[in-house]
């Protein structure tokens, strides 16, 4: 009986057919979700229990970006289970952690996937594999253009600073760009803000007009901040020298 059980288990295990569909990307409320469809056909005589798929995505520094687990308690012998494994990344979470570089830098995540199950309630089985997933930054190639200065009176100047970036994400970005200009003594000599909008996959350029006091030749750097419906972030310090 033990030999017969072992033979039928091995034979049945060979009839398990997993198949992966094309992943899809969705975005909502500042969260990106990658959905991976999976179909598991259990063509053998015995049940699959505790089927578990876990994925961990890490950035180029090895920092954990997101982790996700999908569990199917039972797949009967001869049955087919269809499920979707979802991995999500929140821009709000990225903006308030050491993952803030994801707002400005395109990247490629290393994804570690682990599949585990118990077959015939006796035999555990586990397999792991690695893959990669591209990441498009919402504020990629953030750049300050050439500064234009026009005198207003003896003590004040009108400073115009173009701000441009490319939205490489799947989410429309909109909100306010705040900008402070700082002189060589670390004093803020002018501040202003301007609205922006950038549909997915498109560039955006806006010019921030600032009324400043003092000598424009003393301007050292700009401090940028971003306010969107999904998150706030700043300052981003950029040299103007």
C-alpha positions in Angstrom: 0.0 0.0 0.0 2.9 2.4 0.8 4.5 1.6 -2.5 1.2 2.1 -4.4 0.6 5.4 -2.5 4.1 6.6 -3.4 3.8 5.7 -7.1 0.4 7.5 -7.4 1.7 10.6 -5.6 4.6 10.9 -7.9 2.4 10.3 -11.0 -0.2 12.8 -9.7 2.4 15.4 -9.0 3.6 15.2 -12.6 0.0 16.2 -13.6 0.1 19.6 -11.8 0.2 22.4 -14.5 0.8 26.0 -13.3 0.6 28.7 -15.9 1.1 32.5 -15.6 -0.8 35.1 -17.6 0.4 38.6 -18.7 0.8 40.9 -15.8 -1.2 44.1 -15.8 -0.6 47.5 -14.1 -3.3 49.5 -12.4 -3.1 52.8 -10.5 -5.5 54.5 -8.2 -5.2 57.1 -5.4 -1.5 57.3 -5.6 -0.9 53.5 -5.5 0.5 51.3 -8.3 -0.6 47.7 -8.4 0.9 45.0 -10.5 -1.5 42.1 -11.0 -0.1 38.6 -12.0 -2.8 36.0 -13.1 -2.0 32.4 -12.2 -3.8 29.3 -13.1 -3.0 26.0 -11.3 -4.4 22.8 -12.6 -4.3 19.9 -10.2 -4.7 17.0 -12.5 -3.7 14.3 -10.0 -5.6 12.2 -7.5 -4.6 14.1 -4.4 -5.4 17.5 -3.0 -3.1 20.5 -2.9 -3.2 22.4 0.4 -1.6 25.6 1.8 -0.7 26.8 -1.6 1.3 30.1 -1.0 2.9 32.5 -3.4 5.0 35.3 -1.8 6.9 38.0 -3.7 9.4 40.6 -2.4 10.6 43.5 -4.6 13.8 45.3 -3.8 15.4 48.4 -5.3 19.0 48.7 -6.6 20.3 49.2 -3.0 18.6 46.1 -1.7 15.9 48.0 0.2 12.5 46.3 0.4 10.0 48.2 -1.7 7.0 45.9 -1.3 6.0 42.4 -0.3 2.9 40.5 -1.0 1.4 37.0 -0.2 -1.5 35.1 -1.8 -2.8 32.0 -0.1 -5.2 29.3 -1.4 -6.1 26.9 1.4 -7.2 23.9 -0.8 -7.2 22.8 -4.4 -9.0 19.5 -4.8 -7.6 16.7 -7.0 -8.8 17.2 -10.6 -9.7 20.8 -10.0 -8.3 24.1 -11.3 -7.7 27.2 -9.2 -7.4 30.7 -10.8 -6.1 33.6 -8.8 -4.4 36.9 -9.1 -1.3 37.8 -7.1 -1.1 41.6 -6.5 1.9 43.7 -5.6 1.3 47.3 -4.7 3.5 50.4 -4.2 2.2 53.5 -2.5 3.7 56.9 -3.5 2.8 58.3 -0.1 4.8 55.5 1.6 7.7 56.1 -0.8 7.7 59.9 -0.1 7.9 59.3 3.7 10.6 56.7 3.8 14.1 56.0 2.5 12.5 55.1 -0.8 12.0 58.7 -1.9 14.5 58.3 -4.7 11.7 56.4 -6.5 9.9 59.7 -7.0 12.7 61.0 -9.2 14.7 58.0 -10.5 13.6 55.3 -13.0 14.7 52.0 -11.7 14.3 48.2 -12.0 13.2 46.2 -9.1 14.5 42.7 -8.4 11.6 40.5 -7.6 12.1 37.3 -5.6 9.1 34.9 -5.8 8.6 31.8 -3.6 5.9 29.2 -4.3 5.1 26.7 -1.5 2.5 23.9 -1.2 1.7 20.7 0.5 0.7 17.7 -1.7 -1.4 14.8 -0.6 -1.3 16.4 3.0 2.1 14.9 3.4 4.7 16.2 1.0 5.9 19.8 1.1 7.1 21.4 -2.1 8.8 24.7 -2.6 10.3 26.6 -5.6 11.9 30.0 -5.9 12.8 32.2 -8.8 13.9 35.7 -9.6 12.7 38.2 -12.1 12.8 42.0 -12.6 10.2 44.7 -12.8 10.7 48.2 -14.3 9.8 51.3 -12.4 9.0 54.7 -13.9 9.5 57.7 -11.7 6.7 60.4 -11.6 9.3 63.2 -11.4 12.0 61.8 -13.6 14.8 64.1 -14.9 13.8 67.0 -12.6 15.7 70.0 -14.0 15.9 73.8 -13.3 16.2 75.9 -16.5 18.0 79.2 -17.0 17.2 81.9 -14.5 15.8 85.1 -15.8 16.1 88.3 -13.6 14.3 91.6 -14.1 14.5 94.6 -11.7 11.4 95.8 -10.0 12.8 98.6 -7.9 16.0 99.4 -6.1 15.6 96.6 -3.6 13.5 93.9 -5.4 13.9 91.7 -8.4 11.6 89.4 -10.3 13.2 86.0 -10.7 11.8 83.5 -13.2 12.9 79.8 -12.8 11.7 77.1 -15.3 11.1 73.8 -13.6 10.7 70.7 -15.8 10.3 66.9 -15.3 9.0 63.8 -17.1 6.2 61.7 -15.7 7.3 58.1 -16.4 4.6 56.6 -14.2 1.1 55.3 -15.0 -0.6 58.0 -12.8 -1.5 61.5 -13.7 0.5 63.9 -11.5 -0.8 67.3 -10.6 -0.6 69.8 -7.8 1.7 72.6 -6.7 5.5 73.1 -7.0 6.8 75.3 -4.2 10.2 77.0 -4.7 12.5 78.9 -2.3 15.7 80.7 -3.3 18.5 80.8 -0.8 21.6 83.0 -0.8 25.1 82.3 0.4 24.3 83.2 4.0 21.5 80.5 4.0 18.8 83.2 4.1 15.6 82.6 2.1 15.4 85.7 -0.1 12.2 84.7 -2.1 9.5 82.1 -2.2 6.6 81.3 -4.5 4.7 78.3 -6.0 3.0 77.3 -9.3 0.6 74.6 -10.3 1.5 71.8 -12.6 -0.1 68.9 -14.4 1.6 65.9 -16.1 -0.4 63.1 -17.7 1.1 59.6 -17.6 4.2 59.3 -19.9 4.4 63.0 -20.7 6.8 65.9 -19.9 5.8 68.9 -17.8 7.3 72.4 -17.6 6.2 75.3 -15.5 7.9 78.6 -14.6 7.9 79.9 -11.1 7.9 83.6 -10.6 9.6 84.9 -7.4 9.8 88.4 -6.0 13.1 88.5 -4.2 15.0 90.9 -2.1 18.8 91.6 -2.2 21.3 91.0 -5.0 20.5 88.2 -7.5 24.2 87.5 -7.8 24.1 86.1 -4.2 21.6 83.3 -5.1 23.1 79.9 -4.3 20.4 77.2 -4.4 16.7 76.5 -4.8 14.6 74.4 -2.4 11.7 72.6 -4.2 8.7 71.0 -2.6 5.8 69.1 -4.2 2.2 68.9 -3.0 -0.1 66.4 -4.8 -3.4 64.8 -4.0 -1.5 61.7 -3.0 1.6 63.0 -1.0 3.7 65.9 -0.1 7.5 65.9 -0.4 10.4 68.3 0.0 12.6 70.0 0.1 14.7 68.9 -2.9 17.8 71.1 -2.8 19.2 72.0 -6.2 22.2 74.3 -6.9 21.7 77.5 -8.9 25.4 78.4 -9.1 
